[in-house]
Amino acid sequence: MNLFGAMDTSGGAMQAERMRAEVVAANMANAETTRTATGGPYRRQHVVFAADRPETGFLHSMIGASEARLPASWPRPPCPR
């Protein structure tokens, strides 16, 4: 992984953690709220993290790096899904 790829990954992780902190703050601020603007009770929010690009994981990167060094006559390993 190059420097810009590492910075992009780190930036994405920091952005996700910032969102988690904002949701926690909103949940704490509304912990004793009995009624929302629509009249119902306040329901806490949850943060769920999911992979944005699963095909660019570590294993896929290693397979891509090893394929770049193999001679053209060698069989290529299948790409995991």
PyMOL commands that place a pseudoatom at each C-alpha (Angstrom):
pseudoatom trace, name=CA, resn=MET, resi=1, chain=A, elem=C, hetatm=0, pos=[0.000, 0.000, 0.000]
pseudoatom trace, name=CA, resn=ASN, resi=2, chain=A, elem=C, hetatm=0, pos=[1.384, 3.391, -0.878]
pseudoatom trace, name=CA, resn=LEU, resi=3, chain=A, elem=C, hetatm=0, pos=[1.406, 6.449, 1.367]
pseudoatom trace, name=CA, resn=PHE, resi=4, chain=A, elem=C, hetatm=0, pos=[-1.727, 7.974, -0.140]
pseudoatom trace, name=CA, resn=GLY, resi=5, chain=A, elem=C, hetatm=0, pos=[-3.625, 4.707, 0.243]
pseudoatom trace, name=CA, resn=ALA, resi=6, chain=A, elem=C, hetatm=0, pos=[-2.655, 4.557, 3.915]
pseudoatom trace, name=CA, resn=MET, resi=7, chain=A, elem=C, hetatm=0, pos=[-3.690, 8.179, 4.417]
pseudoatom trace, name=CA, resn=ASP, resi=8, chain=A, elem=C, hetatm=0, pos=[-7.017, 7.517, 2.679]
pseudoatom trace, name=CA, resn=THR, resi=9, chain=A, elem=C, hetatm=0, pos=[-7.661, 4.502, 4.898]
pseudoatom trace, name=CA, resn=SER, resi=10, chain=A, elem=C, hetatm=0, pos=[-6.718, 6.410, 8.043]
pseudoatom trace, name=CA, resn=GLY, resi=11, chain=A, elem=C, hetatm=0, pos=[-8.898, 9.345, 7.036]
pseudoatom trace, name=CA, resn=GLY, resi=12, chain=A, elem=C, hetatm=0, pos=[-11.867, 7.069, 6.434]
pseudoatom trace, name=CA, resn=ALA, resi=13, chain=A, elem=C, hetatm=0, pos=[-11.408, 5.441, 9.833]
pseudoatom trace, name=CA, resn=MET, resi=14, chain=A, elem=C, hetatm=0, pos=[-11.179, 8.808, 11.562]
pseudoatom trace, name=CA, resn=GLN, resi=15, chain=A, elem=C, hetatm=0, pos=[-14.325, 9.993, 9.786]
pseudoatom trace, name=CA, resn=ALA, resi=16, chain=A, elem=C, hetatm=0, pos=[-16.182, 6.862, 10.911]
pseudoatom trace, name=CA, resn=GLU, resi=17, chain=A, elem=C, hetatm=0, pos=[-15.048, 7.299, 14.512]
pseudoatom trace, name=CA, resn=ARG, resi=18, chain=A, elem=C, hetatm=0, pos=[-16.100, 10.957, 14.425]
pseudoatom trace, name=CA, resn=MET, resi=19, chain=A, elem=C, hetatm=0, pos=[-19.566, 9.873, 13.353]
pseudoatom trace, name=CA, resn=ARG, resi=20, chain=A, elem=C, hetatm=0, pos=[-19.683, 7.333, 16.181]
pseudoatom trace, name=CA, resn=ALA, resi=21, chain=A, elem=C, hetatm=0, pos=[-18.720, 10.052, 18.686]
pseudoatom trace, name=CA, resn=GLU, resi=22, chain=A, elem=C, hetatm=0, pos=[-21.456, 12.354, 17.333]
pseudoatom trace, name=CA, resn=VAL, resi=23, chain=A, elem=C, hetatm=0, pos=[-24.074, 9.618, 17.684]
pseudoatom trace, name=CA, resn=VAL, resi=24, chain=A, elem=C, hetatm=0, pos=[-22.951, 8.861, 21.241]
pseudoatom trace, name=CA, resn=ALA, resi=25, chain=A, elem=C, hetatm=0, pos=[-23.177, 12.569, 22.076]
pseudoatom trace, name=CA, resn=ALA, resi=26, chain=A, elem=C, hetatm=0, pos=[-26.688, 12.785, 20.596]
pseudoatom trace, name=CA, resn=ASN, resi=27, chain=A, elem=C, hetatm=0, pos=[-27.775, 9.705, 22.549]
pseudoatom trace, name=CA, resn=MET, resi=28, chain=A, elem=C, hetatm=0, pos=[-26.399, 11.153, 25.781]
pseudoatom trace, name=CA, resn=ALA, resi=29, chain=A, elem=C, hetatm=0, pos=[-28.034, 14.525, 25.144]
pseudoatom trace, name=CA, resn=ASN, resi=30, chain=A, elem=C, hetatm=0, pos=[-31.405, 12.870, 24.567]
pseudoatom trace, name=CA, resn=ALA, resi=31, chain=A, elem=C, hetatm=0, pos=[-31.142, 10.240, 27.310]
pseudoatom trace, name=CA, resn=GLU, resi=32, chain=A, elem=C, hetatm=0, pos=[-33.956, 11.787, 29.336]
pseudoatom trace, name=CA, resn=THR, resi=33, chain=A, elem=C, hetatm=0, pos=[-36.078, 12.989, 26.421]
pseudoatom trace, name=CA, resn=THR, resi=34, chain=A, elem=C, hetatm=0, pos=[-39.594, 11.645, 26.816]
pseudoatom trace, name=CA, resn=ARG, resi=35, chain=A, elem=C, hetatm=0, pos=[-41.121, 12.918, 23.593]
pseudoatom trace, name=CA, resn=THR, resi=36, chain=A, elem=C, hetatm=0, pos=[-39.722, 13.743, 20.169]
pseudoatom trace, name=CA, resn=ALA, resi=37, chain=A, elem=C, hetatm=0, pos=[-41.055, 16.310, 17.708]
pseudoatom trace, name=CA, resn=THR, resi=38, chain=A, elem=C, hetatm=0, pos=[-43.295, 13.621, 16.199]
pseudoatom trace, name=CA, resn=GLY, resi=39, chain=A, elem=C, hetatm=0, pos=[-44.712, 12.729, 19.626]
pseudoatom trace, name=CA, resn=GLY, resi=40, chain=A, elem=C, hetatm=0, pos=[-43.055, 9.350, 20.065]
pseudoatom trace, name=CA, resn=PRO, resi=41, chain=A, elem=C, hetatm=0, pos=[-40.357, 8.375, 22.541]
pseudoatom trace, name=CA, resn=TYR, resi=42, chain=A, elem=C, hetatm=0, pos=[-36.717, 9.021, 21.721]
pseudoatom trace, name=CA, resn=ARG, resi=43, chain=A, elem=C, hetatm=0, pos=[-34.993, 5.935, 20.372]
pseudoatom trace, name=CA, resn=ARG, resi=44, chain=A, elem=C, hetatm=0, pos=[-31.246, 5.776, 20.607]
pseudoatom trace, name=CA, resn=GLN, resi=45, chain=A, elem=C, hetatm=0, pos=[-29.253, 5.665, 17.410]
pseudoatom trace, name=CA, resn=HIS, resi=46, chain=A, elem=C, hetatm=0, pos=[-26.778, 2.925, 16.528]
pseudoatom trace, name=CA, resn=VAL, resi=47, chain=A, elem=C, hetatm=0, pos=[-23.675, 3.098, 14.373]
pseudoatom trace, name=CA, resn=VAL, resi=48, chain=A, elem=C, hetatm=0, pos=[-22.975, 0.091, 12.159]
pseudoatom trace, name=CA, resn=PHE, resi=49, chain=A, elem=C, hetatm=0, pos=[-19.693, -0.074, 10.275]
pseudoatom trace, name=CA, resn=ALA, resi=50, chain=A, elem=C, hetatm=0, pos=[-19.465, -2.003, 7.005]
pseudoatom trace, name=CA, resn=ALA, resi=51, chain=A, elem=C, hetatm=0, pos=[-16.760, -2.428, 4.411]
pseudoatom trace, name=CA, resn=ASP, resi=52, chain=A, elem=C, hetatm=0, pos=[-17.057, 0.027, 1.547]
pseudoatom trace, name=CA, resn=ARG, resi=53, chain=A, elem=C, hetatm=0, pos=[-14.795, -1.830, -0.857]
pseudoatom trace, name=CA, resn=PRO, resi=54, chain=A, elem=C, hetatm=0, pos=[-14.385, -5.464, 0.221]
pseudoatom trace, name=CA, resn=GLU, resi=55, chain=A, elem=C, hetatm=0, pos=[-12.431, -6.377, -2.923]
pseudoatom trace, name=CA, resn=THR, resi=56, chain=A, elem=C, hetatm=0, pos=[-9.508, -4.172, -1.844]
pseudoatom trace, name=CA, resn=GLY, resi=57, chain=A, elem=C, hetatm=0, pos=[-8.755, -6.082, 1.342]
pseudoatom trace, name=CA, resn=PHE, resi=58, chain=A, elem=C, hetatm=0, pos=[-5.376, -7.354, 2.461]
pseudoatom trace, name=CA, resn=LEU, resi=59, chain=A, elem=C, hetatm=0, pos=[-5.676, -10.784, 0.847]
pseudoatom trace, name=CA, resn=HIS, resi=60, chain=A, elem=C, hetatm=0, pos=[-6.714, -9.294, -2.493]
pseudoatom trace, name=CA, resn=SER, resi=61, chain=A, elem=C, hetatm=0, pos=[-3.774, -6.867, -2.325]
pseudoatom trace, name=CA, resn=MET, resi=62, chain=A, elem=C, hetatm=0, pos=[-1.319, -9.696, -1.678]
pseudoatom trace, name=CA, resn=ILE, resi=63, chain=A, elem=C, hetatm=0, pos=[-2.689, -11.775, -4.549]
pseudoatom trace, name=CA, resn=GLY, resi=64, chain=A, elem=C, hetatm=0, pos=[-2.441, -8.762, -6.847]
pseudoatom trace, name=CA, resn=ALA, resi=65, chain=A, elem=C, hetatm=0, pos=[1.138, -8.125, -5.750]
pseudoatom trace, name=CA, resn=SER, resi=66, chain=A, elem=C, hetatm=0, pos=[2.151, -11.763, -6.271]
pseudoatom trace, name=CA, resn=GLU, resi=67, chain=A, elem=C, hetatm=0, pos=[0.502, -11.867, -9.719]
pseudoatom trace, name=CA, resn=ALA, resi=68, chain=A, elem=C, hetatm=0, pos=[2.517, -8.860, -10.832]
pseudoatom trace, name=CA, resn=ARG, resi=69, chain=A, elem=C, hetatm=0, pos=[5.767, -10.773, -10.261]
pseudoatom trace, name=CA, resn=LEU, resi=70, chain=A, elem=C, hetatm=0, pos=[4.743, -14.110, -11.825]
pseudoatom trace, name=CA, resn=PRO, resi=71, chain=A, elem=C, hetatm=0, pos=[5.883, -14.938, -15.344]
pseudoatom trace, name=CA, resn=ALA, resi=72, chain=A, elem=C, hetatm=0, pos=[3.116, -14.859, -17.947]
pseudoatom trace, name=CA, resn=SER, resi=73, chain=A, elem=C, hetatm=0, pos=[3.406, -18.639, -18.469]
pseudoatom trace, name=CA, resn=TRP, resi=74, chain=A, elem=C, hetatm=0, pos=[2.450, -19.436, -14.839]
pseudoatom trace, name=CA, resn=PRO, resi=75, chain=A, elem=C, hetatm=0, pos=[-1.204, -20.113, -13.990]
pseudoatom trace, name=CA, resn=ARG, resi=76, chain=A, elem=C, hetatm=0, pos=[-2.956, -17.356, -12.115]
pseudoatom trace, name=CA, resn=PRO, resi=77, chain=A, elem=C, hetatm=0, pos=[-4.562, -18.135, -8.717]
pseudoatom trace, name=CA, resn=PRO, resi=78, chain=A, elem=C, hetatm=0, pos=[-8.315, -17.536, -8.509]
pseudoatom trace, name=CA, resn=CYS, resi=79, chain=A, elem=C, hetatm=0, pos=[-9.363, -14.247, -6.935]
pseudoatom trace, name=CA, resn=PRO, resi=80, chain=A, elem=C, hetatm=0, pos=[-11.303, -14.818, -3.673]
pseudoatom trace, name=CA, resn=ARG, resi=81, chain=A, elem=C, hetatm=0, pos=[-14.820, -13.455, -3.411]
for i in range(1, 81): cmd.bond("trace and resi %d" % i, "trace and resi %d" % (i + 1))
show_as sticks, trace
zoom trace
